[in-house]
Amino acid sequence: MLRLPATVTGLLLIALVAYWLAGVVGEHDKLAAIAPPPTSRGDYRITLAFAPERFHQLLLQDKGRLVEVRGNVVFMKDVDPAALRSIARNYWVESVTRWSGR
């Protein structure tokens, strides 16, 4: 009687862990271009898989100062290292590079 709910719950947990692990691995790959890893706030050029919509812009504004959007590239200032890792975990973020802030 409890076999189906237990099986479905187990499959959902496996799917959630796989999604989380994919985000962690993706974060590491996307931040590999920024060596050594940042230890203080910085300015970054974040390339998305598509032009950001309002949802994405609001989410990014919570992580730092969103300065400009050009197509699918977002320019941000004063991004904390933990917030940068959080941004890089998103599947819709393609790459993260340093930006001179100009």
N, C-alpha and C positions, 0 to 999 in steps of 0.2 A: 504494500500500500504506500509506503514512503519511498520506494525505489525511484519513481519518476521525479518527484521533487528534489530528492537528494542528487540524482544524476544531473538534472538541469542546473541546480545550484553549483555543483562541481564544475560543469562546463562553463558557466558564467564566470566563476572565479578564475578559471584557466584563461579565458578570453581577456579578462581585466588585467591579469598579471602579464600576459603577452603584450597588450597595448601599452602598459606601463614600461615594460622592458624595451619595447621599440622606441618609446620616447626618450629613455635614458641613453640608448645607443645612438639615436639620432642626434641628441644634444651633444654628445661627445664628438661625433663626426662634424657637426656644424661649427663647433667652437675650436676645432683643431687648427683652423687657419689663424686663430688668435693665440699665438704662442709667445710668451708664457701666458697662462690663464690670468685674467684680470683680478687684481686684489682691491681695487678701488673703483669708484664711479668713473664712467667714461662715455665717450660718444661713439655711436655705432650706426652702420648702414645695414639695414635688415632687408633682405630680398625675400618676398613672399611668392608663393606659387601662382598668385593672381592678385589683381588690384584689391586693396583692402576695402572692406565695407565698414559701415559704422561700428558694428560689433568689434571688428578687429582693431579699429582705431581706438575705441574706448578701452579695450583690454590692454593695448600697448601704452596708452596714456597712464594707466594705473602703475606701470612699471618704470616710467621715466618721462622726460619731456619730449613729446612728439613735435618735431620742428617742421618737417616737410614730408609730403608724399609726392613721388614722381612715378606714375604708372604703378608698378608693383614693388617699388622700392620705398622704404620708410626710413627717414633719418631721425635719429633720437639722440638726445643729450642727457647727461647725468643719470645713466642707467647703472644701478647697483649690480655687482657680480651675481648675486643670488637671483635677481630679477632677470638678468641676461640668460642665465641657465634655464629659468622658467620659460622665457620666450622661445629659446632654441628647442625646447621639448615639443612644441606644437608641430603637428605634421604639415601644416600649411606654410611653415617657415623653411625656405630653401637654403639660405646661407646668412651668416653673420660675419661682418668684417669691421675693422676699426674705421672711424671716420674722423677727419681732421676738424670737423665742426665748423667749416666755412661754407 
